[in-house]
Amino acid sequence: MIRQRCAIYTRKSTEEGLDQSFNSLDAQREACAAYVLSQKHEGWAELSDRYDDGGFSGGSMERPALALRRC
């Protein structure tokens, strides 16, 4: 079986609500983590590093967490 390491990247365009104890970045991460876990039989495994861009527009590639994974 080929092992696949999966990075989860989350983004929200505005900073509104990011100070809450559970925010939309957390909800996105939970949904993605659940999907990665559902593919465990295919060798998928979630990376522990967090790649979150709260308050950054998707219209720009200039996002700090996104830049961390560029090859």
Secondary structure, DSSP 8 states (H G I E B T S, - for coil): ---EEE--EEEESS-TTTTSSS-HHHHHHHHHHHHHHHTGGGTEEE-S--EEEET--TT-S--HHHHTT--
